[in-house]
């Protein structure tokens, strides 16, 4: 069974399975989901807990536990915190455990986001048959103010809309910092007057964290203000402009292929489905395909080659300024017009 994190509370109030997997690249939400599952397990009598990290020695412990059963054993949680996707040793131990899951043992597994290859393996198919997989997704910029509002309300904070937007800007991409700021503000202003945007700017520093994927997302979606802020943040964090250009070139090649298909008469929705464009990418790609025709995307792609030469010192110019100019053109900023 697969669940969204929003469905977890209701599920746990009605059901409890012998194994739960929580995966995703948002540490705070993964941690909170695990805390919630562990709390219910404790109430079910699983009071003993062993924390493991998935190396061979840890996997051998699980193998031994699955082979040794005792009438007097306490109900025990085996919690695996895996830095990456499950290893071969883990998969072997897990498959052995699943052959006859002991009633006095419960598995809680957390790891980074799983790819399709991992989800097609026998261990994963058996897990979703025997237990539950909760996929955790980052809170995007559009939904972040709402997410913060819910957290703030629970802490007795009264934030006006502008204050929420200021807080969202300063913690975007860093939910751990977001939670810490809400906790800190609750110590100062819980159950008090509304917090204004001015007060928020005074008390909350800039803790935002971004990655290149968010930068391209903002560019294709046409959000010039956000892409400029993300690009500035990446530059200050030491991101390599060459890395950004490499990923941008890859995405633009795909977009140019899609623009070609659209020019042949296919609808953008059909083209995106054919090229497996899903999730957060779908909105940005759809807007981009409607923004410019094929010949403009071809010229934009050619600018990536010019930028590459600039990065390598084969052409004069400032690479970061050129990158910002290119991304603004992609976004359809008013300074640029499709010709």
Secondary structure as UniProt FT lines:
FT   STRAND          2..4
FT   HELIX           5..7
FT   HELIX           8..14
FT   STRAND          19..24
FT   HELIX           27..43
FT   TURN            44..45
FT   STRAND          48..52
FT   HELIX           56..67
FT   TURN            71..72
FT   STRAND          76..81
FT   HELIX           88..99
FT   TURN            103..104
FT   STRAND          105..111
FT   HELIX           116..119
FT   HELIX           122..130
FT   STRAND          132..136
FT   HELIX           141..154
FT   TURN            155..156
FT   HELIX           161..171
FT   TURN            172..173
FT   HELIX           175..189
FT   TURN            190..191
FT   HELIX           197..203
FT   HELIX           212..221
FT   HELIX           224..236
FT   TURN            237..238
FT   HELIX           241..263
FT   TURN            264..265
FT   HELIX           268..274
FT   TURN            275..276
FT   HELIX           279..291
FT   HELIX           294..311
FT   TURN            312..313
FT   HELIX           319..331
FT   TURN            334..335
//
